[in-house]
Amino acid sequence: MIRTVLAAGAALALTACSMGQDGAASTAGAALDIPQVAAGDLNIDTMKSVTEKLASDEFEGRAPGTPGEDKTVAYLIEEFKQAGLEPGNNGSWTQTVPFVEIEGRDFSPLKIAGQGKEMSFAFGDDWVGVTYREDEQTDLDNSELVFVGYGINAPEKGWNDYAGVDMKGKTAIILVNDPDYETEGLEGPFNGRAMTYYGRWTYKYEEAARQGAAGAIIIHDTFPAAYGWNVVESSWTGPQVYPERKDGGADQTLVNGWVQKPVAQKILGAAGKDLAALSAAAKKKGFKAVPLGLTASTRFGNTVRKFDSQNVVGVLPGAERPNEYVLYSAHWDHLGHCKPDATGDDICNGAVDNATGTAALVALAEAHAKAGPADRSLVFLAVTGEESGLLGSDYYAANPIFPLSQTVGGLNMDALSLAGPAKDVTVVGGGKSRLDEFLDAALKQEGRTATPESTPEKGYYYRSDHFSMAKRGLPMLYVDGGEDLVEGGTEAGQAYAKDYTENRYHQPSDEYDPAWDWSGALKDLSLYYRIGRMLAMSTSWPNWVEGDEFRAARDKSCEGEGGC
Ligand SMILES: [Zn+2]
């Protein structure tokens, strides 16, 4: 995942009421059944041994489709068995996830023509692009350019940037983030400063494809994107891994890409338009897409490779309502062999990210098994392909083994904190669903507090596996280790986070360290145990708060068989 860097924030009691976008709506509805539960018996030795094993060089950084995957999957199956789980997929421990790797090559420049002008932009420095289609050759040929503002079609908000424009064969030029990202507070059609899914680049390409566009090009801008061009360039070049799409991705755009902001200014300038003025217009409801009287062309070749990867899944059947499920998830994959560091080490071991979260699945499974069956079934899902774009979780959510309509909700774990015990936890995406009330109850039992994420504009809720489920309506919590450390307070907590981000995150140095202080991680696990247990002993179906972007998807899924 992309590491959250948190600023100091006063610890707040997190309630749906204080965090909700709409206090009245989020506290409305019947009181939830939130049973008190006993503490879980969590084994620190399990955490240590599973993390150490998964992060060892023998596992080669756990890249999907490599021998490192085979070892990881075999090992996890053994651990799940020993923990007392049953195979989760109709007698099998795995769910096969078909992947497609597409690597572009021989990129020609991005050529813009029209209005008596011709411009050419270099691949890498000025623009990057890929295709989601399994084509040997990609050829975007004189495709008409249309500026579509934020590229959002949100019927529930009465907002459609594509209204009245036929995008067939055309290329959309799209602003990053969502229309009210510059707001200070969290009020606004797109939750103010907080990012919504409509602000994520994944959404923008999905919507452009639904509109029938041939191309979709996002204008990079460091502040609203939350990362620099270097990140775009490094992550959009080289082999890209995708889920296998039906018809080889024929329903996708030909080209998805990014341009640097100064490039966009030049393109719009050639059409006699001004980026700042168009951006301002795009922030207003009723904005109309602007055809630019220009065309875009580029071409490149692609090498396509297909392989299968595996999600690993185990279940503890419920005693009372076994057909209702509570989900724990964590990604087992990491980056595999990567850029060598100064010592020549080229294995990105991913000890923290996410051997710790995967070990937590095993430790939680053991603790729940020891406590005996809960009323509802507990599902433990170790997903593949997170680092390639949440692929394993997305595949699961699109092809759920346990119907989402019969799944109550869940909790995802990605990179536990080894900073030592903290007084608080960091809630990413708080105020979205009534799962917050379960979190509150568990925090109370644990004598801890919640701190909301300090940078909701960066959209961290949309960047790990819980999002794949949330997007399809399943309420999911994402709770990170806190930063207000028992020893040293927030200053020490932030120093730990900064050190991890700068010196270990996605680097060969994210290695297992026998000197780690596990006591804080164990406290976090204890909280995750209680939340899962409370959900598994409850009769309630906590939903997204009224007006949340995922509420409609959940309401629809609840109409399904045995639903909610
Ligand atoms: Zn991760």
Residues whose N, C-alpha, C, O or C-beta is under 5 A from the ligand:
A	BS01	ZN	M1 D353 N354 D414
